[in-house]
């Protein structure tokens, strides 16, 4: 598409947008009575208008049914997670039996590593991307130490080449092959939180399996953002949060994926709890853990009804919008327009004030553009916020902007660029 840097063009794109009405399903934060242009969905998604309604329903169930709510009512809590599983599965390209909403992200990462990180005397190392989100780093470090290994030895980090910001797939595969004899686990993010790079998950999985390693992914910045095919890509396990691109509220419930090929593997360790016990026999209260077949067998604690209700509200919007195809089509165009607008700002400033570090190819990124501010980065970010544009600041000099196809518009992108130019000119 031949983009234009003017308001009429942006508004024309919005008029053609088949998802334009989805914006009305969300509540935008206000400042002095004016709504923000919200470009921080990669950190916390907006509140669906339906959120209050679904919470009210469950609060009424609690009020009117009390403990009987586990088995009575329109959506008994005992089986509520199954309604979500049907909507979660298409978002990550899985079978409903392979996914389950439960716990929070890092808790689930630990629970899954209990099962899928099985170090041996020789094959004990984990390979991951350098600069992964700190929670992943800490979880992996602690798991390695728990098994008696030194993280400095047992963790291999793959870094971008000197002078580059994104990882080359061939370098990731080479690192896997070079450490084939010692690798027990390949554990990457699906999308890197800092640069917005979407890794070639299929190629990484094939490379890991080829050398006999288990392959898992943290999909915090990928689920609900980019099209995933976890089952078809033969990924062993994955987990994600629901509060970023999936708009399930701060600290919202997490989700897990376990490939069905592992369902009957009795050699897998797991930290068990009552809620993961075989459903039809759960209330016999017997000793000896028998897991429910599928991802549900990794549950530990009972259904978190309120967080699940919030997630359910957002998942229904994804179904209405047409995830994956419709949202992904808009996402690619919206993000490409942001690339274009930032380059236009640089052109008018006569210098590269904003260096884009997100991959330029649409297939290598999701709904995020990360830019390095050459100078005055924090001042520019603060001025954006003061003028009702809310993105995300990352030290020392990176601004992350996330145009989310469910609720952002092309006019949002144009006005953000206009403001970036004005702020930069005023700071000269």
N, C-alpha and C positions, 0 to 999 in steps of 0.2 A: 504494500500500500504506500502511496505517496502522501506522506503526512504534511500538514500545514500548521504553522505556529500562529494560530489566531483563534479567537473565541468562537467565531461562527463555525469553523471546521470542527472544533471539539464538540460543540452542541449538536452539530449534524450527526456526528458519530453516536452521540447519546440517543438521538432520535431513532437511529437505526438499530440500537441495541435491544435485542429481544429480552434481555435480563433487566432492563431499566426499572421495571416496577419492583424488583426484588429489594431495591434500596429502601423502599417504604416499609419493609418488614423489620427494620432495625432502628435503634435509638442512638442518635449521635450525641456525644458530649457537647456541652454548651460552655461558652465563656462570655460573660457579660451579655447574656441573651443571644449570642451569635453561635451557631453550630460550627464545630471544627471541621475542616477537611481532615479526615482521619486516615492516616497512612501508617498505622502501627498494628495492623492485624496480624503481623508476623510475631508480635509479642503478646497481645491480648485482643481477641476479636470483639466486635461490638455486641451489645446485648440485643437478642431478638425480642421484638415486642411480645412474642408469645411466652417469654420466660416467666413473667408474673402469673400468667394464666395457668401454666402447667404446675407451678409451685402451689398456687391456690388450690388446684385440684387435689394435689397430694396432701396438703395441709388439712383439707376437708376430709380426706380419707382417714387421716390420722385422728382427727377430731371425732368423726362419726363411727369409725370402725375400730379404732385403737388396734390391739394386737390382731384382731380378725382381718385387718387389712392385708396380712400376708397371704390370705387365701380367698378373701371375698372382694367384691367390687368389680369394676370394669377391667381393671388391670392389676390383678393381685401381685403384691410385691415379690412373692416367691419366684415368679416367672417373668418379672418385668424386664430383666436383662435380655430375654429372648426377643422382645420387640425391637430392642436396639440392635441386636446382632444382625437382623435382616437388613437394616439400613446402613450399618457400619461396613458390612462385607463388600458392597460395590465400591465404596470409597477407597479401599485398599486392595481391591482385586483378589478377594478371598471367598471361600465358602463360609456360610454363616457358622458352621461348626468349628471353623478355624479361628474365629475371633471371639473376644469377650470383653465387655466393659468392666473394669475393676480397679481399685486402688488409685495410686498416682504414678507418674511416669518413672521416677527413679526407683521407687519400690518395685515396680514391675520389672525394671531392668535387672535389679538384683535377683528377683525370683526366677527370671528366665536364665540368668547366668548360673544359678544353682544347678539348673538342668543341663545347660548347653555349654558351659565351660568346664570341661573334664580334662584337666591337664594330666599328662603322663610324665614320666621321668625325662623323656626327650622332647615330646611334643607338648609344650606348656605355654608357648608365647601367644600373645594377642596383638593383632595389627589393627591400627585405627588411624584416622586422619589427625594430623597435627592441628592444633587450634580447634578441636572439638569443644562443644559447650562444656564448661567446667564440671557440671554435674556428672556428665559421662566420664570425664577424666577421673573424678574422685571415686565414682562407683567402680571403675575398672581397676584403679590403684588398690582399693580396699579388697576387691575380690582376689586380686593377685597375692596380696599380703596374707589374706585368709588361708590361701593354699600353701603358704610358706615360701613364696618367691619374692624376689626383689623387683619392684616395678621398673627400676632403671635397666634391668636386664630382660624382664619378661614382656615389657610393652614396647612395641615397635611403632613409631609415628612416621607417617608418610607426609613429607612437606612439599609445598610448591617449589619449583626451581628458583634459583636466585633471580630476583627482579620480577618474579611473577606472583600472582595472588591466588590463582586457582590451580587445582591439581589436575595433572594430565592423567587420563585413564591408563595410558601405557605405563606410566610410572607406578601407579597403584598395583597393576598386574605384575610388573617386574619385581616389586617389593614382595609380593606374595610368593612369586616363584623363587626368588632368591632365598627365602626363608622357609621353603617347603618342608624341610625335615623337622622344623621346630614349631611350626604354627599349629595351635589347637583351635584358635578362633579368629575369624575376621569379623570385626564389629565396627561398622561405620555409621555415620549419620546419613540419612537419605538426602537431605539438603543441608549444607553447611550454614549455620546460623549467622555467621559474620559476612560472608561473601554472597550468600544466596545460591551457591553452586549446587546444582542437582547432579549427584554422582550417577554414573552408569551402573545402576544397581544390578542389572542382569549380567553385565560383563564381570563385575566384581564377584558375584555369586558363582558364576561358572569357574572363574580362576580359583576361588577358594575351595570349591568342591573337587576340582581337578587334583589338588595336592592333599586332599583328605581332611580339610578343615571344615568346621561348622561355620555358617555365615548368618549373621544377624544384623539388624538395623534399628537405630533410633530414628523414628519418623516424626519427631516433634515438629519439624518445619516442613515436612513433606505431606503428611496425611491431611487431606482436604485442600491441598495446594496444587499438587501435581498428580497426574494419572499413574497409579501404581497397579502392578500385577503380581502381588506377592506369591500367589499360588503357582501361576504359570512360570514365574522366574525361579521357582524351586527354592526360595529363601526359607531357611530353617525356622527363624523366629524374628519377631519385631515387636516394638511397643511404641506408643505415641501418647501425647497429651491431647486434650480436646478443646483447650481454651484459646488456642491461637487461631488458625484458619477455620476451626470448627465451632468457634463461638459458644462454648459451653460454660463460660463464666470463670472467674479467677480461681485457680486451683482445681478446675473441673476434673472430672473423672478421666482416668487413662483407659487405653485399650491395648490388648495384646493380640498377637497373631502367632499361632503355632501350626506349622504345616502338617497336614493330615498324615503324612508318612511317619510322624513321630507318635501318633496317638496310642499305639499299642506297644511302644518300646518300653519294656519293664526295667531296662537298665538305667533309665534316666533318673537322676536324683530329683527330688523336689521338696520344698518346704510346704507341708500340707496343712490344711485347715478344714473345718467341718463343711464349709460351703463348697469345697471342691470334691467332696465325697459323692459317690454314685447317687444321683438324685432320687431314684425310686426306693433306695434303702436308707436314705439319710436319717430318717427319724427312728430307725431302729436303735440308734445310739450305740453301735457296737464297736469294739476295738478292732484295730487293723484297718488301715486306710485303703479304701478301694476308690480310685479316682473316677469321676464322671468322664465318659469318653469325650475327647475333643478339648478345645481350649478351655472350656468350663472347668476341666479337672485341675487347672492351675489356680483356681480361685482359693482364697484363704478365708476371707471374712465375708459376712453377709452383704447382700445388695445395698448399695448406698443410694437410697431412693431419691432424695432431693437432687444430688448431683446428676443422677441418671435422667431425671425428669428434664433438667436443663439441657443435657446433651440430646435428649430425644427431640426437644423443640427445635434445635438447630439441625439435626439430621433430617427432619421432615422438610426443612427449607432446601437442603441439598437435593432431596428427591424431587421437590417441586421445580427446582432450577434446572435439573438435568445434568447432574454430575455423572459422567466425567466430561463428555464431549462439549456440551454447551458452555460450561464454565471455563474449561481449558481454552476453548477458542477465544473467548473474550479476554481471558487472562493474558494470553500471548500478545494480543493486539494492544491491550492496555499497557503492558509493561514495555513493549516496543515503542509505544508513543512516549512513555516517560524517558526512555533512552534518547529518543529524538529531541525532546524538549530540553533535556540537560545539555545535549550537544549544541543546541541553539543558544542556550544561555552562555556557554563557553565562547561560542562564535561572536556573540554581541559584546562579551567582555574583552575579546581579543586575546584570550589566554585560556589554558586549561585549568580554570579555578576548581572545577569539580572532575575528578578522575573516577570513572566508573570501574569498579573492581568485580562486578557481577559478570558472568559469562555473556558474551554478545550473542551467541546462538540461542534461539528460543528454546530448543530442545534440551539445553543445559541449565535452565533456570526455571524458577517458578515465579510467584507474584512478589518479587522483591528486587529492588535495585539499591545496591550499596555504593556510596560515593565517598571518596576521600576529599576533604576540603583542603586546598593548597594552603590557605591561611584563614585565620579567624573562624575556624570551624564551629567552636562552641558559641561564639557570638551570633553566627548565622543561624545555628539551630535554635538558640533562644529567641531570636527575632521571628523565626518561623512560628514558634509556639505563641509568641505575643500577638501574632497576626492570624491566629486561628488555623494553623497547619501543624498537625501533631504527627511527627515521625518518631524516630528512635535514635538516640545518641550513644555511640560506643567509643570509648577512649582508644587512641588519643585523638583521632581526627575523622571518624567515620560517621556519616549520617545514613541510616537505613530508612528507605521509603518503600512502603508495601501497598501497592494499589490492588485491593482485593476485589475480584470480579462480582462477588455477591452484593457489594454495597458501594463500591467506588465508581466514579464516573470519569469520562474523558475530560469533562470540564474541571474536575478536581485536579487532574494532572496538569492541564494548561495553566490554571491559576497558581499552582505550586511553582511551576517554572517562572511565571511572571513575577512572583514574589521573590524567588531566589535571585533573579536578575536585579530587582530593585534593591534588595538588601545588600547584595555584593557591591553594587555601584555606590551605595550610600556609605559603605565602609572604606572605600578607597580614599 
